[in-house]
Amino acid sequence: MDLSTDVWGQLASFRGTLEEQHNARSKTTIDKLPDKVVLQIFSYLSHREICRLARTCRKWRMIAYDSRLWKSVSLRPEMSGLHVSSLEALLALISIRFGPSLRYIELPIELITHTVLYELGSKCPNLTHMLLDFSTAMQLHDFNELQGFPTKLRYMCICLSEVIFMEGFMRKIYSFINGLEILHLIGTYEKISEEEEEIYEVINIHKMKSATPNLRVVNLYGINFVDDSHVEAFSSNCIQLECLAVNYCAKVTGSSLRILFQRCRKMRCLLAQQTGLLSEHVQAVEWEKTQLQELDITGTDLTSECLTDLLTRVPALRWLSAGQQDGFNDSVLRAFADKGNARSLMALDLDRCESLSEDGLYKFLLRFGPQLRGLVLSGIPHVTDQLWTGTLPSLRQVKILVMGMTEGCCPKINQKVLVDQLVDCIAQNCSHLERLELRWDPETLRYSDKSQKAIDTLRVRCLRLRCLVLSDGKYYETVKANFERADRTTVVRTTTNCRVSNCYLSSFYQDLLFN
């Protein structure tokens, strides 16, 4: 009888303990988390989401207003930024919420006033990155009373207007920006219509270069008035220049490149995509005396002789983008391999270079493939899955791959691509792969009911894969569903809204980001 009572007593005690544990667990909510843990969770959210959460309770409101969550702020709603209803609201934010923690800010035209800029300069002493968007401006605010401006800026991006002259504003800030290291001037290339319109030089680059002697990176993107005189202007005063980008500046012919490299001895990166480079100007540069490591001449229509001369004289090219070049043929590639210094090459983009043969590419990749980290061979009709299957064993260190062609860029090919075998070969040989794009149309891809096995192999072996881009269609849906079942929902994307390139491998990638 005593034994039975003792057993029942132990069971009752055990039951009571379980009930206490259950009650304790039921009372454990997110509200019990320490403030620093909630702050860390909030740091992964956008500012729009943080503002919504601030309405939940008083505690979350206090955490949401912590200035550590407001180090980087975009106030451009069209770019997923916050919408500020009035200047008074913005001035309050600067004083109360931003303060010394603010490092980066984007301002639209309606918020760029002398009062706002003065407050940012006085209340945000650690502000180092600023973007000013004048692209939609039809009229500027009055800056005659501008008495202050952020003085520690290291990075500044100005989105230019087609018709608004910036000199009145720039004249007021020249004395504050002599510490700039990175300058972006973004033009209106994407807004240009087919009809010829009068071109205005809306910003005085010749005066700006005098105010910014410490520039290390200059990006002049899609500015329709920029020519070689502006390139020479920067070279005359910015001897620390390491990277110059003039992509989509059609008036740049390269006549100032020789003097640019003579003056700027630290120049390591030149990006001149879709410019008007002339072969005679490019050949006049003393390439063998330069420190150039990264070069983009995509869509510049240079001759084969010029390309050969260029690639055999640059001492140590490590990043090359030479797509859409009819003159880039087998003889150029062979000269680069035999007489140039291709041993340093780690990223190569030959998109739409249709003059290259399959045999020439095969020999080059077998020889230099093991050192490549990025390879783009898209838009070439005769480069099919057979070439890739033969060369992928040599591309074991590659991180970025782009292959295939989009509809309309090349003549339609009759040969089908066996995508299952290709994907399996990629998985078996490229375990370091981070970004992959297959540009073949859905009609060109041939796959079977066993596609899941090849996709599983790719997903399991390429654990670093963060971006897989495919043409929209049935195969895309199959691959996307496979990755989503493994909780990798952001990996698979369509060619409609995503493009892969070697830009991620540029040593100036972070500095060249804008918008």
KOLBABA-928522 format. One record per residue (C-alpha): residue number from 0; residue in one letter; x, y, z. Coordinates in nm, 4 decimals. Each point is the difference from the previous one (the first is absolute). Last residue first. Layout:
<titis>
seq,type,X,Y,Z
NUM,A,X,Y,Z .
...
</titis>
This chain:
<titis>
seq,type,X,Y,Z
514,N,2.1163,5.3764,-5.8215 .
513,F,0.3791,-0.0505,-0.0095 .
512,L,0.2540,-0.2794,0.0379 .
511,L,0.3442,0.0804,-0.1403 .
510,D,0.1814,0.0024,0.3363 .
509,Q,-0.1310,-0.3445,0.0934 .
508,Y,0.1091,-0.1525,-0.3325 .
507,F,0.3447,0.1603,-0.0066 .
506,S,0.1965,-0.3272,0.0334 .
505,S,-0.2119,-0.1348,-0.2834 .
504,L,-0.1245,-0.3538,0.0603 .
503,Y,-0.3637,0.1039,0.0508 .
502,C,0.0081,0.1677,-0.3426 .
501,N,0.0414,-0.3409,-0.1659 .
500,S,-0.3610,-0.0030,-0.1182 .
499,V,-0.3350,-0.1569,0.0881 .
498,R,-0.3281,0.1586,-0.1068 .
497,C,-0.3318,0.0127,0.1848 .
496,N,-0.3551,0.1218,-0.0589 .
495,T,-0.1059,-0.1597,-0.3279 .
494,T,0.2807,-0.2563,0.0033 .
493,T,-0.1947,-0.1811,0.2703 .
492,R,0.1015,-0.0818,0.3572 .
491,V,0.0949,-0.3053,0.2090 .
490,V,0.1911,0.0678,0.3237 .
489,T,-0.2484,0.1904,0.2167 .
488,T,-0.2089,-0.2913,0.1311 .
487,R,0.2741,-0.2233,0.1315 .
486,D,-0.2269,-0.1775,0.2485 .
485,A,0.0805,-0.3466,-0.1465 .
484,R,-0.3496,-0.0288,-0.1488 .
483,E,0.0598,0.3441,-0.1494 .
482,F,0.3075,-0.1261,-0.1834 .
481,N,-0.1950,-0.2759,-0.1755 .
480,A,-0.2971,0.2253,-0.0780 .
479,K,0.2322,0.2533,-0.1668 .
478,V,0.1650,-0.2696,-0.2118 .
477,T,-0.3318,-0.1346,-0.1286 .
476,E,-0.1448,0.3466,-0.0615 .
475,Y,0.3098,0.0988,-0.1992 .
474,Y,-0.0307,-0.3183,-0.2064 .
473,K,-0.3617,0.0848,-0.0828 .
472,G,0.0734,0.3516,-0.1169 .
471,D,0.1685,0.3298,0.0904 .
470,S,0.3605,0.0041,-0.1149 .
469,L,0.2374,-0.0997,0.2783 .
468,V,0.2119,0.1759,0.2642 .
467,L,0.1552,-0.1840,0.2962 .
466,C,0.1215,0.2305,0.2789 .
465,R,0.1350,-0.0833,0.3464 .
464,L,0.1970,-0.3160,-0.0731 .
463,R,0.2391,-0.0514,0.2902 .
462,L,-0.1329,-0.3499,0.0717 .
461,C,0.0853,-0.1222,-0.3489 .
460,R,0.0035,-0.3747,0.0741 .
459,V,-0.3503,-0.0340,0.1433 .
458,R,-0.1852,0.2371,-0.2316 .
457,L,0.1803,-0.1172,-0.3142 .
456,T,-0.0541,-0.3655,0.0876 .
455,D,-0.3671,0.0602,0.0747 .
454,I,-0.0374,0.1738,-0.3380 .
453,A,0.1568,-0.2984,-0.1756 .
452,K,-0.2317,-0.2409,0.1831 .
451,Q,-0.3068,0.2149,-0.0601 .
450,S,0.0612,-0.0071,-0.3748 .
449,K,-0.0924,-0.3686,-0.0110 .
448,D,-0.3281,0.0666,-0.1811 .
447,S,0.2065,0.1269,-0.2911 .
446,Y,0.1628,0.3180,-0.1275 .
445,R,0.0619,0.1708,-0.3320 .
444,L,0.0590,0.3757,0.0096 .
443,T,-0.0293,0.1902,-0.3295 .
442,E,-0.3743,0.0678,0.0286 .
441,P,0.0484,0.1415,0.3520 .
440,D,0.2397,0.2622,-0.1432 .
439,W,0.3671,-0.0342,0.0889 .
438,R,0.1354,0.2621,0.2397 .
437,L,0.1327,-0.2340,0.2700 .
436,E,0.1330,0.2179,0.2832 .
435,L,0.2051,-0.1164,0.2965 .
434,R,0.1224,0.1861,0.3090 .
433,E,0.1839,-0.1373,0.3040 .
432,L,0.1892,-0.3022,-0.1361 .
431,H,0.2713,-0.1358,0.2300 .
430,S,-0.1053,-0.3644,-0.0613 .
429,C,0.0564,0.0355,-0.3728 .
428,N,0.0899,-0.3457,-0.1340 .
427,Q,-0.2758,-0.2468,0.0934 .
426,A,-0.2774,0.2588,0.0239 .
425,I,0.0883,0.1528,-0.3384 .
424,C,0.0064,-0.3454,-0.1603 .
423,D,-0.3415,-0.0805,0.1509 .
422,V,-0.1407,0.3279,-0.1334 .
421,L,0.1366,-0.0759,-0.3483 .
420,Q,-0.1301,-0.3579,-0.0047 .
419,D,-0.3476,0.1155,0.1009 .
418,V,0.0106,0.2981,-0.2389 .
417,L,0.0415,-0.1986,-0.3170 .
416,V,0.0011,0.3042,-0.2288 .
415,K,-0.1846,-0.0406,-0.3294 .
414,Q,0.1638,0.0710,-0.3350 .
413,N,-0.2174,0.2029,-0.2384 .
412,I,0.1428,0.3360,0.0886 .
411,K,-0.1907,0.3274,-0.0395 .
410,P,0.2219,0.2799,-0.1255 .
409,C,0.1379,0.2092,0.2827 .
408,C,-0.1181,0.2766,0.2352 .
407,G,-0.3695,-0.0613,-0.0766 .
406,E,-0.0728,-0.2567,0.2686 .
405,T,0.2614,-0.0114,0.2715 .
404,M,0.3192,-0.1968,-0.0280 .
403,G,0.1831,-0.2707,0.1924 .
402,M,0.2629,0.0223,0.2713 .
401,V,0.0887,0.2097,0.3059 .
400,L,0.2181,-0.1407,0.2779 .
399,I,0.1210,0.1669,0.3212 .
398,K,0.1991,-0.1626,0.2826 .
397,V,0.2529,-0.2025,-0.2020 .
396,Q,0.2667,-0.1960,0.1855 .
395,R,-0.0690,-0.3364,-0.1674 .
394,L,-0.0096,0.1405,-0.3520 .
393,S,0.2216,-0.2585,-0.1733 .
392,P,-0.2561,-0.2808,0.0468 .
391,L,-0.2544,0.2434,-0.1544 .
390,T,0.1828,0.0056,-0.3342 .
389,G,-0.1389,-0.3046,-0.1830 .
388,T,-0.3535,0.0300,0.1371 .
387,W,0.0012,0.3697,-0.0873 .
386,L,0.1007,-0.0633,-0.3590 .
385,Q,-0.2733,-0.2632,-0.0392 .
384,D,-0.2616,0.2206,0.1718 .
383,T,0.0151,0.2462,-0.2859 .
382,V,0.2360,0.2763,-0.1121 .
381,H,-0.0883,0.0129,-0.3725 .
380,P,-0.2661,0.2687,0.0466 .
379,I,0.2095,0.2444,0.2081 .
378,G,-0.2303,0.2138,0.2180 .
377,S,0.1531,-0.1070,0.3283 .
376,L,0.3590,-0.0835,0.0856 .
375,V,0.0387,0.1691,0.3406 .
374,L,0.2674,-0.1451,0.2321 .
373,G,0.0881,0.0902,0.3605 .
372,R,0.2533,-0.1464,0.2436 .
371,L,0.2516,-0.1133,-0.2637 .
370,Q,0.3331,-0.1575,0.1016 .
369,P,-0.0800,-0.3589,-0.1036 .
368,G,-0.1481,0.1200,-0.3325 .
367,F,0.3285,0.1408,-0.1371 .
366,R,0.1265,-0.2825,-0.2214 .
365,L,-0.3129,-0.2085,-0.0469 .
364,L,-0.1982,0.3212,-0.0370 .
363,F,0.2237,0.1348,-0.2779 .
362,K,-0.0045,-0.3262,-0.1957 .
361,Y,-0.3802,-0.0292,0.0175 .
360,L,-0.0537,0.3659,-0.0905 .
359,G,0.2051,-0.0351,-0.3175 .
358,D,-0.1727,-0.3278,-0.0928 .
357,E,-0.3483,0.1470,0.0453 .
356,S,0.0858,0.2911,-0.2244 .
355,L,0.0007,0.3668,0.0975 .
354,S,-0.1516,0.2426,-0.2503 .
353,E,-0.3324,-0.0101,0.1887 .
352,C,0.1237,0.2113,0.2892 .
351,R,-0.3526,0.0272,0.1440 .
350,D,0.1183,0.0017,0.3666 .
349,L,0.3756,-0.0406,0.0359 .
348,D,0.0299,0.0663,0.3747 .
347,L,0.3130,-0.1267,0.1806 .
346,A,0.0870,0.0050,0.3718 .
345,M,0.3172,-0.1447,0.1602 .
344,L,0.2748,0.1014,-0.2424 .
343,S,0.3496,0.0234,0.1516 .
342,R,0.1499,-0.2712,-0.2216 .
341,A,-0.1482,0.1781,-0.3020 .
340,N,0.3172,0.2072,-0.0348 .
339,G,0.0013,0.0603,-0.3734 .
338,K,0.2049,-0.1702,-0.2703 .
337,D,-0.1399,-0.3545,-0.0058 .
336,A,-0.3452,0.0241,0.1593 .
335,F,-0.0765,0.3555,-0.1105 .
334,A,0.1304,-0.0795,-0.3482 .
333,R,-0.2267,-0.3064,-0.0166 .
332,L,-0.3034,0.1996,0.1099 .
331,V,0.0695,0.2687,-0.2600 .
330,S,0.0593,-0.2600,-0.2726 .
329,D,-0.3190,-0.1833,0.0963 .
328,N,-0.2192,0.3078,-0.0405 .
327,F,-0.0856,0.3149,0.1949 .
326,G,-0.0629,0.2395,-0.2885 .
325,D,-0.3764,-0.0424,0.0129 .
324,Q,0.0077,0.1200,0.3614 .
323,Q,-0.3298,-0.0305,0.1890 .
322,G,0.1797,-0.1031,0.3204 .
321,A,0.3476,0.1026,0.1090 .
320,S,-0.0157,-0.0156,0.3807 .
319,L,0.3393,-0.0761,0.1521 .
318,W,0.1040,-0.0398,0.3645 .
317,R,0.3562,-0.1113,0.0937 .
316,L,0.2132,0.1870,-0.2522 .
315,A,0.3681,-0.0120,0.0949 .
314,P,0.2408,0.1815,-0.2342 .
313,V,-0.2352,0.1556,-0.2592 .
312,R,0.1950,-0.0220,-0.3273 .
311,T,-0.1316,-0.3219,-0.1585 .
310,L,-0.3643,0.0808,0.0729 .
309,L,0.0144,0.3496,-0.1475 .
308,D,0.1881,-0.0812,-0.3210 .
307,T,-0.2252,-0.2988,-0.0691 .
306,L,-0.3128,0.2054,0.0660 .
305,C,0.1260,0.2805,-0.2252 .
304,E,0.0835,-0.2383,-0.2842 .
303,S,-0.3410,-0.1678,0.0323 .
302,T,-0.1699,0.3387,-0.0316 .
301,L,-0.1913,0.1657,0.2842 .
300,D,-0.3799,0.0117,-0.0134 .
299,T,-0.0573,0.1406,0.3513 .
298,G,-0.2794,-0.2389,0.1062 .
297,T,0.1744,-0.1264,0.3138 .
296,I,0.3376,0.1635,0.0670 .
295,D,0.0179,-0.0758,0.3744 .
294,L,0.3486,-0.0226,0.1523 .
293,E,0.1340,-0.1036,0.3419 .
292,Q,0.3688,-0.0404,0.0903 .
291,L,0.1656,0.3145,-0.1359 .
290,Q,0.3308,0.0916,0.1687 .
289,T,0.1231,0.1810,-0.3117 .
288,K,0.3390,0.0071,-0.1702 .
287,E,-0.0769,-0.2819,-0.2480 .
286,W,-0.3202,0.1789,-0.0972 .
285,E,0.1765,0.3015,-0.1481 .
284,V,-0.3215,0.1356,-0.1532 .
283,A,0.0070,0.0812,-0.3743 .
282,Q,-0.1722,-0.3312,-0.0854 .
281,V,-0.3179,0.1136,0.1754 .
280,H,-0.0060,0.3299,-0.1905 .
279,E,0.0495,-0.1723,-0.3364 .
278,S,-0.2732,-0.2558,0.0768 .
277,L,-0.2677,0.2595,0.0711 .
276,L,-0.2095,-0.0260,0.3167 .
275,G,-0.3579,0.1230,-0.0443 .
274,T,-0.1343,-0.1329,0.3300 .
273,Q,-0.2244,-0.3023,0.0569 .
272,Q,0.2022,-0.1269,0.2970 .
271,A,0.3024,0.2082,0.0976 .
270,L,0.1019,-0.1330,0.3435 .
269,L,0.3649,0.0616,0.0881 .
268,C,0.1446,-0.1488,0.3201 .
267,R,0.3522,0.0032,0.1444 .
266,M,0.0996,0.3655,-0.0286 .
265,K,0.2705,0.0649,0.2638 .
264,R,0.2299,0.1858,-0.2407 .
263,C,-0.2608,0.2651,-0.0690 .
262,R,0.1929,0.2542,-0.2092 .
261,Q,0.1337,-0.2224,-0.2768 .
260,F,-0.3086,-0.2210,0.0077 .
259,L,-0.2316,0.2958,-0.0586 .
258,I,0.2350,0.1548,-0.2580 .
257,R,-0.0334,-0.3063,-0.2227 .
256,L,-0.3718,-0.0391,0.0670 .
255,S,-0.0839,0.3533,-0.1163 .
254,S,-0.0802,-0.0878,-0.3625 .
253,G,-0.2136,-0.2936,0.1172 .
252,T,-0.3104,0.0772,-0.2049 .
251,V,-0.2365,0.1078,0.2805 .
250,K,-0.3084,0.1502,-0.1655 .
249,A,-0.2161,-0.3074,0.0636 .
248,C,0.0148,0.0163,0.3789 .
247,Y,-0.1754,-0.3336,0.0561 .
246,N,0.2607,-0.1186,0.2540 .
245,V,0.2561,0.2636,0.0976 .
244,A,0.1505,-0.1777,0.3025 .
243,L,0.3375,0.1108,0.1393 .
242,C,0.1723,-0.1929,0.2788 .
241,E,0.3269,0.0655,0.1833 .
240,L,0.0195,0.3796,0.0077 .
239,Q,0.2527,0.1296,0.2559 .
238,I,0.1363,0.2531,-0.2531 .
237,C,-0.3350,0.1773,-0.0093 .
236,N,0.0798,0.3499,-0.1317 .
235,S,0.0933,-0.0341,-0.3671 .
234,S,-0.1522,-0.3481,-0.0422 .
233,F,-0.3462,0.1303,0.0906 .
232,A,0.0176,0.2656,-0.2698 .
231,E,0.1332,-0.2467,-0.2564 .
230,V,-0.3119,-0.2127,0.0394 .
229,H,-0.2128,0.3140,-0.0375 .
228,S,0.1833,0.0964,-0.3199 .
227,D,-0.0573,-0.3525,-0.1321 .
226,D,-0.3776,0.0429,-0.0126 .
225,V,-0.2912,0.0239,0.2432 .
224,F,-0.3090,0.1678,-0.1485 .
223,N,-0.2317,-0.3045,-0.0115 .
222,I,0.0681,-0.1170,0.3527 .
221,G,-0.0761,-0.3737,0.0177 .
220,Y,0.2146,-0.0741,0.3041 .
219,L,0.2952,0.2126,0.1081 .
218,N,0.1512,-0.2057,0.2833 .
217,V,0.3133,0.1331,0.1681 .
216,V,0.1941,-0.2023,0.2611 .
215,R,0.3061,0.1226,0.1952 .
214,L,-0.0853,0.3684,0.0259 .
213,N,0.2293,0.1947,0.2309 .
212,P,0.0236,0.3198,-0.2061 .
211,T,-0.3758,0.0732,0.0145 .
210,A,-0.0554,0.3780,-0.0255 .
209,S,0.2089,0.0453,-0.3150 .
208,K,-0.1770,-0.2960,-0.1648 .
207,M,-0.3356,0.1720,0.0567 .
206,K,0.0975,0.3078,-0.1982 .
205,H,0.0739,-0.1961,-0.3188 .
204,I,-0.3038,-0.2207,0.0629 .
203,N,-0.2400,0.2935,-0.0281 .
202,I,-0.3430,-0.1575,0.0337 .
201,V,-0.3007,0.0337,-0.2334 .
200,E,0.1967,-0.0118,-0.3237 .
199,Y,-0.3130,0.0223,-0.2145 .
198,I,-0.0761,-0.2151,-0.3043 .
197,E,-0.2614,0.1169,-0.2486 .
196,E,-0.2281,-0.2797,-0.1097 .
195,E,0.0266,-0.2575,-0.2743 .
194,E,-0.3056,-0.2230,-0.0120 .
193,E,0.0663,-0.3571,0.1057 .
192,S,-0.0786,0.0849,0.3607 .
191,I,0.2534,0.0164,0.2821 .
190,K,-0.1388,-0.1151,0.3351 .
189,E,0.2416,-0.2887,0.0563 .
188,Y,0.3018,0.2245,-0.0655 .
187,T,-0.1118,0.2588,0.2553 .
186,G,0.3268,0.0480,0.1828 .
185,I,0.1383,-0.1274,0.3284 .
184,L,0.3009,0.1803,0.1486 .
183,H,0.1593,-0.2282,0.2573 .
182,L,0.2975,0.1168,0.2071 .
181,I,0.2104,-0.2086,0.2390 .
180,E,0.2882,0.1399,0.2078 .
179,L,-0.1527,0.3292,0.1114 .
178,G,0.2049,0.1980,0.2536 .
177,N,-0.0202,0.3241,-0.1980 .
176,I,-0.3786,-0.0057,0.0376 .
175,F,-0.0790,0.2945,0.2297 .
174,S,0.1607,0.2909,-0.1919 .
173,Y,-0.1732,-0.1045,-0.3231 .
172,I,-0.3447,0.0035,0.1673 .
171,K,-0.1309,0.3467,-0.0905 .
170,R,0.1360,0.0024,-0.3551 .
169,M,-0.1690,-0.3366,-0.0566 .
168,F,-0.3474,0.1407,0.0668 .
167,G,0.0230,0.2955,-0.2392 .
166,E,0.1887,-0.2152,-0.2519 .
165,M,-0.2640,-0.2719,-0.0217 .
164,F,-0.1766,0.0949,-0.3223 .
163,I,-0.3415,-0.1669,-0.0312 .
162,V,-0.0896,-0.1350,-0.3465 .
161,E,0.0809,-0.3688,-0.0196 .
160,S,0.0194,-0.0497,0.3761 .
159,L,0.2979,-0.1608,0.1693 .
158,C,0.0098,-0.2733,0.2615 .
157,I,0.2796,0.1029,0.2372 .
156,C,0.1827,-0.2682,0.1996 .
155,M,0.2429,0.0917,0.2777 .
154,Y,0.2398,-0.2240,0.1927 .
153,R,0.2609,0.1055,0.2578 .
152,L,-0.2070,0.2750,0.1558 .
151,K,0.1455,0.1341,0.3237 .
150,T,-0.1038,0.3638,-0.0418 .
149,P,-0.3785,-0.0262,-0.0146 .
148,F,-0.1292,0.3413,-0.1190 .
147,G,-0.0435,0.3434,0.1560 .
146,Q,-0.0856,0.3595,-0.0849 .
145,L,-0.2453,-0.0458,-0.2867 .
144,E,-0.1817,0.3338,-0.0275 .
143,N,0.0480,0.0353,-0.3750 .
142,F,-0.1278,-0.3575,-0.0447 .
141,D,-0.3433,0.0827,-0.1477 .
140,H,-0.1815,-0.3219,-0.0857 .
139,L,0.0534,-0.1428,-0.3447 .
138,Q,-0.2545,-0.0151,-0.2844 .
137,M,-0.1120,-0.2721,-0.2389 .
136,A,0.1570,-0.2751,0.2049 .
135,T,-0.0656,-0.3661,-0.0782 .
134,S,0.3664,-0.1053,-0.0081 .
133,F,0.1085,0.2231,0.2914 .
132,D,0.0656,-0.2946,0.2334 .
131,L,0.2644,0.0763,0.2638 .
130,L,0.1775,-0.3057,0.1405 .
129,M,0.2192,0.0334,0.3099 .
128,H,0.2600,-0.2181,0.1726 .
127,T,0.2253,0.1113,0.2884 .
126,L,-0.2411,0.1313,0.2670 .
125,N,0.1856,-0.0216,0.3323 .
124,P,-0.0699,0.3579,0.1138 .
123,C,-0.3779,-0.0358,-0.0424 .
122,K,-0.1560,0.2975,0.1853 .
121,S,0.1994,0.2904,-0.1496 .
120,G,0.0507,-0.1140,-0.3605 .
119,L,-0.3358,-0.1731,-0.0238 .
118,E,-0.1668,0.3115,0.1401 .
117,Y,0.1710,0.2205,-0.2608 .
116,L,-0.1026,-0.2338,-0.2828 .
115,V,-0.3620,0.0011,0.1201 .
114,T,-0.0103,0.3794,0.0318 .
113,H,0.1642,0.0624,-0.3394 .
112,T,-0.2570,-0.2204,-0.1693 .
111,I,0.0163,-0.3452,-0.1592 .
110,L,-0.3264,-0.1558,0.1212 .
109,E,-0.2028,0.0581,-0.3187 .
108,I,0.2885,-0.1252,-0.2172 .
107,P,0.0203,-0.3425,0.1600 .
106,L,0.2507,-0.0728,0.2812 .
105,E,0.2004,-0.3173,0.0622 .
104,I,0.1897,-0.0330,0.3298 .
103,Y,0.2995,-0.1936,0.1320 .
102,R,0.1929,0.0081,0.3312 .
101,L,-0.2594,0.1150,0.2540 .
100,S,0.0905,-0.0985,0.3583 .
99,P,0.0898,0.3548,0.1110 .
98,G,-0.3615,0.1159,-0.0258 .
97,F,-0.2574,-0.2008,-0.1926 .
96,R,-0.3050,-0.0299,0.2277 .
95,I,-0.0525,0.3232,0.1882 .
94,S,0.1759,0.2800,-0.1866 .
93,I,-0.0054,-0.1387,-0.3531 .
92,L,-0.3501,-0.1411,0.0461 .
91,A,-0.1312,0.3369,0.1161 .
90,L,0.1512,0.1696,-0.3049 .
89,L,-0.1667,-0.2622,-0.2190 .
88,A,-0.3432,0.0586,0.1545 .
87,E,0.0358,0.3763,-0.0453 .
86,L,0.0975,-0.0503,-0.3636 .
85,S,-0.3272,-0.1789,-0.0620 .
84,S,-0.1599,-0.3353,-0.0828 .
83,V,0.3074,-0.2208,0.0232 .
82,H,-0.0363,-0.3128,-0.2115 .
81,L,0.2417,-0.2762,0.0908 .
80,G,0.2127,-0.1805,-0.2570 .
79,S,-0.0826,-0.2817,-0.2360 .
78,M,0.1646,0.1866,-0.2910 .
77,E,-0.3212,0.1782,-0.1051 .
76,P,-0.0442,0.1045,0.3630 .
75,R,0.3312,0.1915,0.0050 .
74,L,0.0825,0.0794,0.3635 .
73,S,0.2702,-0.2648,0.0278 .
72,V,0.1676,-0.0416,0.3391 .
71,S,0.3184,-0.1758,0.1170 .
70,K,0.0989,0.0316,0.3668 .
69,W,-0.3607,0.0047,0.1187 .
68,L,-0.0256,-0.3182,0.2059 .
67,R,0.2760,0.1192,0.2336 .
66,S,-0.2067,0.3139,0.0624 .
65,D,-0.2452,-0.1983,0.2138 .
64,Y,-0.3468,0.1132,-0.1085 .
63,A,-0.1174,-0.3554,-0.0655 .
62,I,0.1155,-0.1010,0.3497 .
61,M,-0.2088,0.2706,0.1679 .
60,R,-0.3014,-0.0873,-0.2149 .
59,W,0.0466,-0.3664,0.0765 .
58,K,-0.0277,0.0728,0.3715 .
57,R,-0.3005,0.2286,-0.0413 .
56,C,-0.1991,-0.2552,-0.1955 .
55,T,-0.0884,-0.1092,-0.3523 .
54,R,0.0174,0.3339,-0.1841 .
53,A,0.3814,-0.0178,-0.0292 .
52,L,-0.0462,-0.3210,-0.1969 .
51,R,-0.1319,0.1977,-0.2970 .
50,C,0.2975,0.2371,0.0086 .
49,I,0.2398,-0.2953,0.0142 .
48,E,-0.1668,-0.1544,-0.3030 .
47,R,0.0456,0.3198,-0.2020 .
46,H,0.3584,0.0282,0.1242 .
45,S,0.0787,-0.3418,-0.1426 .
44,L,0.0596,-0.2876,0.2396 .
43,Y,0.3224,-0.1833,0.0911 .
42,S,0.0904,0.2555,0.2694 .
41,F,-0.3345,-0.0663,0.1698 .
40,I,0.1189,-0.3449,0.1081 .
39,Q,0.3172,0.1496,0.1528 .
38,L,-0.2075,0.2579,0.1872 .
37,V,-0.2272,-0.2784,0.1289 .
36,V,0.3099,-0.1782,0.1335 .
35,K,0.1337,0.3214,0.1585 .
34,D,-0.3364,0.0617,0.1677 .
33,P,0.0067,-0.3373,0.1737 .
32,L,-0.2711,-0.2436,-0.1103 .
31,K,-0.3006,-0.0311,0.2316 .
30,D,-0.2266,0.1886,-0.2433 .
29,I,0.0656,-0.2722,-0.2534 .
28,T,-0.2043,-0.2268,0.2227 .
27,T,0.0709,-0.2417,0.2867 .
26,K,-0.3193,-0.0285,0.2079 .
25,S,-0.1005,-0.3298,-0.1585 .
24,R,0.3449,-0.1367,0.0748 .
23,A,-0.0289,0.0785,0.3706 .
22,N,-0.3465,-0.1526,0.0155 .
21,H,0.1264,-0.3157,-0.1672 .
20,Q,0.2946,-0.0206,0.2397 .
19,E,-0.2313,0.0441,0.2997 .
18,E,-0.2382,-0.2631,-0.1351 .
17,L,0.2876,-0.2435,-0.0513 .
16,T,0.1184,0.0560,0.3590 .
15,G,-0.3500,-0.0586,0.1347 .
14,R,-0.0223,-0.3250,-0.1933 .
13,F,0.3315,-0.1134,0.1466 .
12,S,-0.1221,0.0785,0.3523 .
11,A,-0.3232,-0.1860,-0.0605 .
10,L,0.1930,-0.2977,-0.1388 .
9,Q,0.2354,0.0029,0.3019 .
8,G,-0.2943,0.0057,0.2391 .
7,W,-0.1693,-0.2846,-0.1827 .
6,V,0.3157,-0.2055,0.0362 .
5,D,0.0315,0.0804,0.3745 .
4,T,-0.3640,-0.0880,0.0654 .
3,S,0.0440,-0.3348,-0.1732 .
2,L,0.3141,-0.0773,0.2010 .
1,D,-0.1756,0.0880,0.3286 .
0,M,-0.2862,-0.2370,-0.0854 .
</titis>
